[in-house]
Amino acid sequence: MTVMQSTAGTLGPNATRDATRTDICSAPPRRHPCPDGQDHYTISEVVAFTGLTAHTLRWYERIGLMSHIDRSHTGQRRYSNRDLDWLDFVGKLRMTGMPVADMVRYAELVREGESTYLDRRELLESTRRDVLTRIAELQETVAVLDRKISFYGDAGRPREGERNR
C-alpha cells in the first residue's frame, strides 16, 4: 500500500461507505517507468522522470519532506514507485502555495500513522481554502484583463456616430 492509498479496513471506526478507499490528489498517479518490485530508481532517473533537480531531492530528504530513501550496498539512493507517488503529491502541494514548513508537517503526520488523519485533513482543508481564495482573486483579475482587452480591441474601430461623417 502506498502513501496515496488506504483501504477501508485500515481506516478504523470512521470508515466511509466504500469498501475500498483510494486517496488520489487530483488524478490517478502517472504511470511508473518500472513495475512494482522492479522499481529501483537512481537519483538521476528520478530527476529525469520528475523534472526536479538532484539538489532538490536531497534537500527534501534532509528537511524531512521525503521519508527514508533506501540505499544500495554502495550507498547510492534508490527510489521506489512509492517515492515517485509521494513526489507527485508534493508537487501538487507546491502548486497550492503551501509553505514548505506545512508540507514537512504533513509528511511528519503521515509517518506518525492513522491517528493523524484529522490533523492531516485540517491542514489540507486550510490549504484548499487558501487556494479557493487565490482562484477567486485570479478570476477577478482575468475579468479586469478581459475588460481592458475589449476596450483596446474597440479602440481602433470608428465609433457609430463617426462612421457617417
Secondary structure, 3 states (H helix, E strand, C coil): CCCCEEEHHHCHHHCCCCCEEECCCCCCCCCCCCCCCCCCECHHHHHHHHCCCHHHHHHHHHHCCCCCCEECCCCCEEECHHHHHHHHHHHHHHHHCCCHHHHHHHHHHHHHCHHHHHHHHHHHHHHHHHHHHHHHHHHHHHHHHHHHHHHHHHHCCCCHHHHCC
